[in-house]
Amino acid sequence: MKITKDYFSLVKFKNNYLRLFIIVDLVNTLLSLLIPYYASLIIEKVTSEFYSMAFLFVFILGITYLFNRLGSYWVNWCYANFFKHAYVEVHRKLVNNVYHFDEEYSKKMPTGKILNSSNTDIINIAEIPSFIIELAIEFIKILIIYLVFAKQSFLIAFYVLIIDILYYYYAKRCNDKNAYYFKKQKYFADKLTGILSQVLIGLKDIKSFDISNKLNNKLDGYRKKWQESYFLKRKYYFTRTTVVSLIIDFGKIILYFILIIFLMKSQIEIATFLLFISYYDKTTEAVNNIMSYDASILEESVSLYRINEIICYGNSTLKLDGKVHNDNITGLVEFKNVSFQYNQTPTLKNISFVAKPNQITGIVGKNGAGKTTILNLLLRMYKVDKGKIFIDNLDIYKYAQDVYYSNISVVNQKTFIFNMSIKDNLSLINPNSKKQIDACKRVGIHDFIMSLPNGYHTILKEDAVNLSGGQKQLLSIARALLTASEILLLDEITSSLDPNSTEHIKNLLIDLKTDHTIILITHNRDLMKIADMLIVLNNGKIECIGKHDDLIKNNEVYKQLNEIV
């Protein structure tokens, strides 16, 4: 019942196919109970030499088989139509929650788990409603068979019940162990997938440092643990289907002895003998089906709760969506007495500054000084502990999400470009072709794009490896311009660029500040020189504020930074 509730909390999609599946499956299961009944009637009529009636029941049995098979086809057709829609809903819900992850997700939510859950886990939960419904129907079926037994012989009914309970008890223990080791198997599979995804990203470093053997040693450790978990899972599965099933087999042998004695004493007829054996097979088949469905439900519930963990993590991260829809923003940014700590460690300590429109505001300092935290707070990834952050004199947390993120854009040190065409990458922001070309012309990458064989329709490889570092940054800036944002946040965008690319970026920033507020984190001396204002951070505090020429003369911390760069 808990798994059912949790499944439908996740999969809120319900339609007539699922309702139809339940009705048809129940009717079809009840219809299957008539098969041994008609078979016993055929035997009875043949032994009594009522051949015309025997032929009639053979015909009825044939019709029953036909409708039973057609019913089975309809059952599967209905369920397939239900789940094809449910899969899409769950996948959409999972990915939408991933969009809300904060920057610390990898510490709590391994990448391998997310990747595996987005595909195999969603497929694994496909049959949960089917198995639960089938399990419930098997219980109904077995109760009906017990009533048939009890009507004929209470002693036989009680005997069969004891056999089924014994089998259920030991089979259930195997199922629980099977599910436990399946969960461990999934855990180690996540580790393997996570490391492989990192290997694909870091292939160059792996080759240059020649560390593939050491990585393989680490992978071998997880492979071995996966092997152990898999074997133990399978061990409990085949223990249930072989050793524990001997309870059913020997139960049938004993039942044969009992029924033969009844037959010898003329207490039952041959047709009843056959009916008892047939219904014993039906009860044991039903109990075995119940345990098979139970094992499958427990296994699939592992995937269900893995998906729920990801979704719950996405729901638990900070979601800030105010109610102000004013889109007439000029781009005046102000930090007022802002303090923030991460994991009990103070990161920013009572900082205040103003970044004005049509200016470049540079934020500089040693690693760990709190520079990136300022950008993260502006992106509303965290909420300040003390103080206020304003844009155009309004608290940033009061802006509606659509308005806020249409007015503030970020270009990171390691920009990400999707494995699709240049045009498709830009169309994710704005599909207008003219605006795309204008943005690319402004940043100075249009001519390069047009020199490519397919121009804007050129497919970029993963991580855009067919572009240089400078070209990726320019494309990323063009993408940011397509948002029509008033505020541009730039995080170390020249850190891995050659001098020519850096010079181009410098000139571009001078142009962009004419209609943007630019807040720039940098260690590059040339970019520091063009900043209209520099904020020097030291251990989470503002050391000084001013222009490059003044600070280089008057501030020792800033002098040291320039010596480092």
C-alpha positions as CSV (number, residue, x, y, z in Angstrom):
1,M,0.0,0.0,0.0
2,K,2.9,2.4,0.8
3,I,4.6,1.7,-2.5
4,T,1.3,2.2,-4.3
5,K,0.7,5.5,-2.6
6,D,4.3,6.7,-3.3
7,Y,4.1,5.6,-6.9
8,F,1.0,7.6,-7.6
9,S,2.4,10.6,-5.7
10,L,5.2,10.5,-8.3
11,V,3.2,9.4,-11.3
12,K,0.1,11.7,-11.1
13,F,-0.7,10.8,-14.7
14,K,-3.8,8.6,-14.7
15,N,-6.1,7.9,-17.7
16,N,-8.8,5.5,-18.8
17,Y,-6.2,3.0,-20.0
18,L,-5.2,2.2,-16.4
19,R,-8.8,1.9,-15.3
20,L,-9.6,-0.3,-18.3
21,F,-6.5,-2.4,-17.5
22,I,-7.8,-3.1,-14.0
23,I,-11.3,-4.1,-15.1
24,V,-10.2,-6.3,-18.0
25,D,-7.4,-8.0,-16.0
26,L,-9.8,-8.8,-13.2
27,V,-12.4,-10.3,-15.6
28,N,-9.8,-12.2,-17.5
29,T,-8.4,-13.7,-14.3
30,L,-11.8,-14.8,-13.2
31,L,-12.3,-16.3,-16.7
32,S,-9.2,-18.3,-16.4
33,L,-10.6,-20.0,-13.3
34,L,-13.3,-21.6,-15.5
35,I,-10.7,-23.5,-17.5
36,P,-10.0,-26.3,-15.0
37,Y,-13.8,-26.4,-14.2
38,Y,-14.7,-27.1,-17.8
39,A,-11.9,-29.6,-18.1
40,S,-13.2,-31.5,-15.1
41,L,-16.7,-31.5,-16.7
42,I,-15.4,-32.9,-19.9
43,I,-13.7,-35.8,-18.0
44,E,-16.9,-36.4,-16.0
45,K,-19.1,-36.5,-19.2
46,V,-16.7,-38.8,-21.1
47,T,-16.5,-41.2,-18.2
48,S,-20.3,-41.2,-17.9
49,E,-20.5,-41.7,-21.7
50,F,-22.4,-38.4,-22.3
51,Y,-20.4,-37.7,-25.4
52,S,-22.7,-35.0,-26.8
53,M,-22.3,-33.0,-23.5
54,A,-18.6,-33.6,-23.6
55,F,-18.3,-32.1,-27.1
56,L,-20.4,-29.1,-25.9
57,F,-18.0,-28.5,-23.0
58,V,-15.0,-28.9,-25.3
59,F,-16.5,-26.2,-27.5
60,I,-17.2,-23.9,-24.4
61,L,-13.6,-24.6,-23.2
62,G,-12.3,-23.5,-26.7
63,I,-14.3,-20.3,-26.5
64,T,-13.0,-19.7,-22.9
65,Y,-9.4,-20.1,-24.1
66,L,-10.0,-17.7,-27.0
67,F,-11.5,-15.0,-24.8
68,N,-8.8,-15.5,-22.2
69,R,-6.0,-14.9,-24.8
70,L,-7.8,-11.9,-26.3
71,G,-8.3,-10.6,-22.8
72,S,-4.5,-11.0,-22.1
73,Y,-3.7,-9.1,-25.3
74,W,-6.1,-6.3,-24.4
75,V,-4.7,-6.1,-20.8
76,N,-1.1,-5.6,-22.2
77,W,-2.3,-3.1,-24.8
78,C,-4.0,-1.0,-22.2
79,Y,-1.0,-1.0,-19.9
80,A,1.5,-0.1,-22.6
81,N,-0.7,2.9,-23.5
82,F,-0.8,4.0,-19.9
83,F,3.0,3.8,-19.3
84,K,4.2,5.4,-22.4
85,H,2.6,8.6,-21.1
86,A,3.7,8.0,-17.5
87,Y,7.3,7.6,-18.6
88,V,7.3,11.1,-20.2
89,E,5.7,12.6,-17.1
90,V,8.3,11.1,-14.7
91,H,11.2,12.0,-16.9
92,R,10.0,15.6,-17.3
93,K,9.5,15.9,-13.5
94,L,13.0,14.5,-12.8
95,V,14.7,16.8,-15.3
96,N,12.7,19.8,-14.1
97,N,13.9,19.2,-10.6
98,V,17.5,18.8,-11.8
99,Y,17.2,22.4,-13.2
100,H,16.7,23.5,-9.6
101,F,19.8,21.9,-8.2
102,D,22.3,24.1,-6.4
103,E,26.0,24.1,-7.0
104,E,26.6,21.7,-4.1
105,Y,24.4,18.9,-5.5
106,S,27.3,16.6,-6.4
107,K,28.2,16.3,-2.6
108,K,24.7,14.8,-1.9
109,M,23.5,13.5,-5.3
110,P,26.1,11.5,-7.3
111,T,26.1,12.2,-11.0
112,G,26.0,8.4,-11.8
113,K,22.8,8.1,-9.8
114,I,21.2,11.0,-11.7
115,L,22.2,9.5,-15.1
116,N,21.0,6.0,-14.2
117,S,17.8,7.2,-12.7
118,S,16.9,9.4,-15.7
119,N,16.8,6.3,-17.9
120,T,17.0,2.8,-16.3
121,D,15.2,3.7,-13.1
122,I,12.2,5.3,-14.9
123,I,12.0,2.2,-17.1
124,N,12.3,-0.1,-14.0
125,I,9.2,1.4,-12.4
126,A,7.2,0.8,-15.5
127,E,5.4,-2.3,-14.1
128,I,4.7,-1.2,-10.5
129,P,1.0,-0.5,-10.9
130,S,0.7,-3.6,-13.1
131,F,2.4,-5.8,-10.6
132,I,0.4,-4.4,-7.7
133,I,-2.9,-4.9,-9.5
134,E,-1.9,-8.4,-10.6
135,L,-0.9,-9.2,-7.0
136,A,-4.3,-8.0,-5.7
137,I,-6.1,-10.0,-8.4
138,E,-4.0,-13.1,-7.5
139,F,-5.2,-12.7,-3.9
140,I,-8.8,-12.6,-5.0
141,K,-8.3,-15.6,-7.2
142,I,-6.7,-17.7,-4.4
143,L,-9.5,-16.8,-2.0
144,I,-12.0,-18.1,-4.6
145,I,-10.1,-21.3,-5.0
146,Y,-9.9,-21.8,-1.2
147,L,-13.7,-21.5,-1.1
148,V,-14.0,-24.1,-3.8
149,F,-11.7,-26.4,-1.8
150,A,-13.6,-25.8,1.5
151,K,-16.9,-26.6,-0.2
152,Q,-15.6,-30.0,-1.3
153,S,-13.4,-30.8,1.7
154,F,-12.5,-28.5,4.6
155,L,-9.5,-30.8,5.5
156,I,-8.0,-30.4,2.0
157,A,-8.5,-26.7,2.0
158,F,-6.8,-26.4,5.4
159,Y,-3.9,-28.6,4.2
160,V,-3.4,-26.5,1.0
161,L,-3.5,-23.3,3.1
162,I,-0.7,-24.6,5.4
163,I,1.5,-25.4,2.4
164,D,0.9,-22.0,0.8
165,I,1.7,-20.2,4.1
166,L,4.9,-22.1,4.5
167,Y,6.0,-21.3,1.0
168,Y,5.0,-17.6,1.4
169,Y,7.0,-17.2,4.6
170,Y,10.3,-18.5,3.2
171,A,9.8,-17.0,-0.2
172,K,9.2,-13.6,1.4
173,R,12.4,-13.7,3.3
174,C,14.2,-14.4,0.0
175,N,12.5,-11.5,-1.7
176,D,13.5,-9.1,1.0
177,K,17.1,-10.1,0.7
178,N,16.9,-10.0,-3.1
179,A,15.7,-6.3,-2.9
180,Y,18.4,-5.4,-0.3
181,Y,21.2,-6.6,-2.6
182,F,19.6,-5.1,-5.7
183,K,19.8,-1.7,-3.9
184,K,23.5,-2.2,-3.2
185,Q,24.0,-3.3,-6.9
186,K,22.4,-0.1,-8.1
187,Y,24.6,1.9,-5.7
188,F,27.8,0.5,-7.1
189,A,26.5,0.8,-10.7
190,D,26.1,4.6,-9.9
191,K,29.7,4.8,-8.8
192,L,30.8,3.1,-12.0
193,T,28.7,5.4,-14.2
194,G,29.8,8.5,-12.3
195,I,33.5,7.7,-12.8
196,L,33.0,6.8,-16.5
197,S,31.3,10.2,-17.0
198,Q,34.3,11.9,-15.4
199,V,36.7,9.8,-17.6
200,L,34.9,11.1,-20.7
201,I,35.3,14.7,-19.5
202,G,39.0,14.3,-18.4
203,L,40.3,12.1,-21.2
204,K,43.1,14.5,-22.1
205,D,44.4,14.6,-18.5
206,I,44.1,10.9,-18.1
207,K,46.3,10.4,-21.2
208,S,48.8,13.1,-20.3
209,F,49.3,11.8,-16.7
210,D,49.0,8.2,-17.8
211,I,46.6,7.3,-14.9
212,S,44.3,4.9,-16.6
213,N,45.8,1.9,-14.6
214,K,45.1,3.7,-11.3
215,L,41.6,4.6,-12.4
216,N,41.0,1.0,-13.4
217,N,42.1,-0.2,-9.9
218,K,39.5,2.1,-8.5
219,L,36.9,0.9,-11.0
220,D,37.8,-2.7,-10.2
221,G,37.0,-2.2,-6.6
222,Y,33.5,-1.0,-7.5
223,R,33.1,-3.8,-10.1
224,K,34.0,-6.4,-7.5
225,K,31.4,-5.0,-5.1
226,W,28.8,-4.9,-7.9
227,Q,29.6,-8.6,-8.7
228,E,29.1,-9.6,-5.1
229,S,25.8,-7.7,-4.8
230,Y,24.6,-9.1,-8.1
231,F,25.5,-12.7,-7.2
232,L,23.8,-12.4,-3.7
233,K,20.7,-10.9,-5.3
234,R,20.5,-13.7,-7.9
235,K,21.3,-16.3,-5.1
236,Y,18.1,-15.4,-3.2
237,Y,16.1,-15.3,-6.4
238,F,17.1,-18.8,-7.5
239,T,16.8,-20.1,-3.9
240,R,13.1,-19.0,-3.9
241,T,12.5,-20.5,-7.3
242,T,14.3,-23.8,-6.6
243,V,14.8,-24.8,-3.0
244,V,11.8,-23.0,-1.5
245,S,9.6,-24.3,-4.3
246,L,10.2,-27.8,-3.0
247,I,7.6,-27.0,-0.3
248,I,5.0,-26.8,-3.1
249,D,6.3,-29.8,-4.9
250,F,6.3,-32.1,-1.9
251,G,3.0,-30.6,-0.8
252,K,1.6,-31.9,-4.1
253,I,3.1,-35.3,-3.6
254,I,1.5,-35.6,-0.2
255,L,-1.8,-34.3,-1.7
256,Y,-1.7,-37.1,-4.3
257,F,-1.4,-39.7,-1.4
258,I,-4.3,-38.2,0.4
259,L,-6.6,-38.0,-2.7
260,I,-5.7,-41.6,-3.8
261,I,-6.8,-42.8,-0.3
262,F,-10.0,-40.8,-0.6
263,L,-10.5,-42.4,-4.1
264,M,-9.9,-45.9,-2.8
265,K,-12.5,-45.3,-0.1
266,S,-14.9,-44.0,-2.7
267,Q,-15.1,-40.7,-0.8
268,I,-14.5,-38.7,-4.1
269,E,-14.9,-39.4,-7.8
270,I,-12.1,-39.2,-10.4
271,A,-13.5,-35.8,-11.7
272,T,-13.2,-34.4,-8.2
273,F,-9.7,-35.9,-7.9
274,L,-8.6,-34.1,-11.0
275,L,-10.4,-30.9,-9.9
276,F,-8.5,-30.9,-6.6
277,I,-5.1,-31.5,-8.3
278,S,-5.9,-28.8,-10.9
279,Y,-6.9,-26.3,-8.2
280,Y,-3.9,-27.1,-6.1
281,D,-1.8,-26.2,-9.1
282,K,-3.9,-23.0,-9.4
283,T,-3.4,-22.1,-5.7
284,T,0.4,-22.7,-5.8
285,E,0.6,-20.9,-9.1
286,A,-1.2,-18.0,-7.6
287,V,1.0,-17.9,-4.5
288,N,4.1,-18.2,-6.7
289,N,2.8,-15.4,-8.8
290,I,2.2,-13.3,-5.7
291,M,5.8,-13.9,-4.6
292,S,7.1,-13.1,-8.1
293,Y,5.1,-9.9,-8.1
294,D,6.3,-9.1,-4.6
295,A,9.9,-9.5,-5.6
296,S,9.4,-7.4,-8.7
297,I,7.6,-4.7,-6.7
298,L,10.4,-4.6,-4.1
299,E,13.0,-4.3,-6.8
300,E,11.2,-1.6,-8.7
301,S,10.5,0.3,-5.5
302,V,14.3,0.7,-5.2
303,S,14.2,2.6,-8.4
304,L,11.1,4.5,-7.3
305,Y,12.7,5.8,-4.2
306,R,15.9,6.6,-6.0
307,I,13.9,8.8,-8.4
308,N,12.1,10.3,-5.4
309,E,15.4,11.2,-3.7
310,I,16.5,13.2,-6.8
311,I,13.1,15.0,-7.0
312,C,13.0,15.7,-3.3
313,Y,16.5,17.1,-3.4
314,G,15.4,19.4,-6.3
315,N,12.3,20.5,-4.3
316,S,14.4,21.1,-1.2
317,T,16.8,23.5,-2.8
318,L,16.2,27.2,-2.7
319,K,13.5,28.5,-5.0
320,L,13.0,32.2,-4.9
321,D,10.2,33.6,-6.9
322,G,8.9,37.0,-6.0
323,K,5.8,38.8,-7.3
324,V,7.2,41.9,-8.9
325,H,6.9,41.7,-12.7
326,N,8.4,45.2,-13.5
327,D,10.7,44.6,-16.4
328,N,11.9,48.2,-16.8
329,I,15.3,47.6,-15.2
330,T,18.3,49.9,-15.7
331,G,20.8,47.6,-13.9
332,L,21.8,49.4,-10.8
333,V,23.2,46.8,-8.4
334,E,23.8,47.4,-4.7
335,F,25.1,45.2,-1.9
336,K,24.3,46.7,1.5
337,N,25.9,45.2,4.6
338,V,25.8,41.7,3.2
339,S,27.1,38.7,5.2
340,F,26.9,35.1,4.1
341,Q,28.4,31.9,5.4
342,Y,28.6,28.4,3.8
343,N,28.8,25.3,6.0
344,Q,29.3,27.4,9.1
345,T,32.3,29.1,7.5
346,P,31.9,32.9,7.0
347,T,32.4,33.7,3.3
348,L,31.3,37.3,3.0
349,K,31.5,39.7,6.0
350,N,29.4,42.9,6.0
351,I,30.3,44.0,2.4
352,S,28.7,47.0,0.7
353,F,29.3,48.3,-2.8
354,V,27.4,49.7,-5.8
355,A,27.8,48.5,-9.4
356,K,26.5,51.2,-11.8
357,P,25.0,50.8,-15.3
358,N,27.4,51.6,-18.2
359,Q,30.4,50.7,-16.1
360,I,32.6,47.7,-15.6
361,T,32.9,46.7,-12.0
362,G,35.8,44.3,-11.3
363,I,35.9,42.0,-8.3
364,V,39.4,40.9,-7.5
365,G,41.1,39.0,-4.7
366,K,42.9,35.8,-3.9
367,N,41.3,32.4,-4.3
368,G,38.7,31.9,-1.5
369,A,38.3,35.6,-0.9
370,G,34.5,35.4,-1.8
371,K,34.4,36.6,-5.4
372,T,32.3,33.8,-6.9
373,T,30.0,33.9,-3.9
374,I,29.0,37.4,-4.9
375,L,27.9,36.1,-8.3
376,N,26.1,33.2,-6.8
377,L,24.2,35.5,-4.5
378,L,23.3,37.7,-7.5
379,L,22.0,34.6,-9.3
380,R,19.8,33.9,-6.3
381,M,21.5,30.4,-5.7
382,Y,21.6,31.2,-2.0
383,K,19.9,33.7,0.3
384,V,22.0,36.2,2.2
385,D,22.3,35.7,6.0
386,K,22.3,39.4,6.7
387,G,22.0,42.6,4.8
388,K,20.3,43.2,1.4
389,I,21.0,43.0,-2.3
390,F,19.2,45.5,-4.5
391,I,18.7,45.9,-8.2
392,D,17.2,49.2,-9.1
393,N,16.6,49.8,-5.3
394,L,14.4,46.7,-5.0
395,D,15.3,43.6,-3.0
396,I,16.4,41.0,-5.6
397,Y,14.2,38.3,-3.9
398,K,11.0,40.3,-4.7
399,Y,11.4,40.0,-8.4
400,A,9.4,37.3,-10.3
401,Q,11.7,34.6,-11.6
402,D,10.9,35.2,-15.3
403,V,11.7,38.9,-15.0
404,Y,14.8,38.4,-12.9
405,Y,16.5,36.0,-15.1
406,S,15.7,37.9,-18.3
407,N,17.7,40.8,-16.9
408,I,20.7,39.1,-15.5
409,S,23.0,36.7,-17.3
410,V,26.3,34.9,-16.5
411,V,29.2,33.8,-18.6
412,N,31.4,31.3,-16.7
413,Q,35.1,30.5,-16.8
414,K,34.3,27.1,-18.3
415,T,31.4,27.8,-20.6
416,F,29.0,25.0,-21.7
417,I,27.8,24.6,-25.2
418,F,25.3,21.9,-26.1
419,N,25.9,19.1,-28.7
420,M,23.7,20.7,-31.3
421,S,24.1,23.3,-34.1
422,I,25.3,26.8,-33.4
423,K,21.8,28.1,-34.4
424,D,20.1,25.6,-32.1
425,N,22.3,26.7,-29.2
426,L,21.4,30.3,-29.8
427,S,17.8,29.5,-30.4
428,L,17.5,28.1,-26.8
429,I,17.8,31.7,-25.8
430,N,16.2,33.5,-28.7
431,P,15.0,31.9,-32.0
432,N,15.1,35.2,-34.0
433,S,17.8,34.6,-36.7
434,K,18.4,38.3,-37.2
435,K,19.1,38.9,-33.5
436,Q,21.3,35.9,-33.4
437,I,23.4,37.3,-36.3
438,D,23.5,40.7,-34.7
439,A,24.7,39.3,-31.4
440,C,27.4,37.2,-33.1
441,K,28.5,40.2,-35.2
442,R,28.8,42.4,-32.1
443,V,31.0,39.9,-30.2
444,G,33.0,39.3,-33.4
445,I,32.4,35.6,-34.2
446,H,30.0,36.0,-37.1
447,D,32.7,35.9,-39.8
448,F,34.2,32.7,-38.3
449,I,30.8,31.0,-38.2
450,M,30.1,31.9,-41.9
451,S,33.5,30.5,-42.8
452,L,32.3,27.0,-41.6
453,P,30.9,24.7,-44.3
454,N,27.4,24.8,-42.7
455,G,27.5,28.2,-41.2
456,Y,25.1,28.6,-38.3
457,H,23.9,25.1,-38.9
458,T,27.3,23.6,-38.0
459,I,26.8,20.9,-35.4
460,L,29.1,21.4,-32.4
461,K,30.6,18.4,-30.8
462,E,30.2,17.6,-27.1
463,D,31.7,20.5,-25.1
464,A,32.2,22.3,-28.5
465,V,35.7,20.8,-28.9
466,N,35.6,21.9,-32.6
467,L,35.8,25.5,-31.3
468,S,38.8,27.2,-29.7
469,G,38.6,28.5,-26.1
470,G,38.2,32.0,-27.4
471,Q,35.5,31.1,-29.9
472,K,33.5,29.3,-27.2
473,Q,33.7,32.3,-24.9
474,L,32.6,34.6,-27.7
475,L,29.7,32.3,-28.6
476,S,28.8,32.2,-24.9
477,I,28.8,36.0,-24.7
478,A,26.6,36.2,-27.8
479,R,24.2,33.8,-26.2
480,A,24.1,36.0,-23.1
481,L,23.4,39.1,-25.2
482,L,20.4,37.3,-26.8
483,T,18.7,37.4,-23.3
484,A,18.5,41.2,-23.6
485,S,19.9,41.3,-20.0
486,E,20.8,44.6,-18.5
487,I,23.3,43.0,-16.1
488,L,26.2,40.7,-17.3
489,L,28.1,38.6,-14.8
490,L,31.5,37.4,-16.1
491,D,33.5,34.9,-14.2
492,E,37.2,34.6,-15.2
493,I,36.3,34.5,-18.9
494,T,39.8,35.1,-20.1
495,S,41.6,32.6,-17.7
496,S,42.4,30.1,-20.4
497,L,42.6,32.3,-23.5
498,D,45.6,33.4,-25.6
499,P,46.7,37.1,-25.6
500,N,45.0,37.8,-28.9
501,S,41.7,36.4,-27.7
502,T,42.1,38.3,-24.4
503,E,42.7,41.6,-26.2
504,H,39.5,41.0,-28.3
505,I,37.5,40.3,-25.2
506,K,38.9,43.5,-23.5
507,N,37.7,45.6,-26.5
508,L,34.4,43.8,-26.5
509,L,33.8,44.6,-22.8
510,I,34.5,48.3,-23.5
511,D,31.8,48.2,-26.1
512,L,29.3,46.2,-24.1
513,K,29.4,48.5,-21.1
514,T,27.7,51.2,-23.2
515,D,24.4,49.4,-22.7
516,H,25.0,47.0,-19.8
517,T,26.0,46.8,-16.2
518,I,29.1,44.5,-16.2
519,I,30.3,42.8,-13.0
520,L,33.6,41.0,-13.7
521,I,35.6,38.5,-11.7
522,T,39.2,38.4,-13.1
523,H,42.8,37.9,-12.4
524,N,43.8,39.5,-15.7
525,R,45.7,42.7,-15.3
526,D,44.5,44.1,-18.7
527,L,40.9,43.7,-17.6
528,M,41.6,45.3,-14.2
529,K,42.9,48.3,-16.0
530,I,39.7,48.9,-18.1
531,A,37.4,48.5,-15.0
532,D,35.7,51.7,-14.0
533,M,35.8,50.4,-10.4
534,L,37.7,47.6,-8.7
535,I,36.5,45.9,-5.5
536,V,39.4,44.2,-3.8
537,L,38.3,41.3,-1.5
538,N,40.4,39.9,1.3
539,N,39.2,37.0,3.5
540,G,35.5,37.9,2.8
541,K,35.9,41.6,3.5
542,I,36.3,44.6,1.2
543,E,39.9,45.6,1.4
544,C,39.5,48.7,-0.8
545,I,37.5,50.1,-3.7
546,G,39.0,52.3,-6.5
547,K,40.5,52.3,-10.0
548,H,43.6,50.4,-11.0
549,D,46.0,53.3,-11.2
550,D,45.1,54.5,-7.7
551,L,45.0,51.1,-6.1
552,I,48.4,50.0,-7.5
553,K,49.9,53.0,-5.8
554,N,48.1,53.0,-2.5
555,N,47.1,49.5,-1.6
556,E,49.5,46.7,-0.6
557,V,47.0,43.8,-1.1
558,Y,46.2,45.0,-4.6
559,K,49.9,45.4,-5.4
560,Q,50.5,41.8,-4.4
561,L,47.6,40.6,-6.6
562,N,49.2,42.3,-9.6
563,E,52.5,40.8,-8.8
564,I,50.9,37.3,-8.8
565,V,49.2,37.8,-12.1
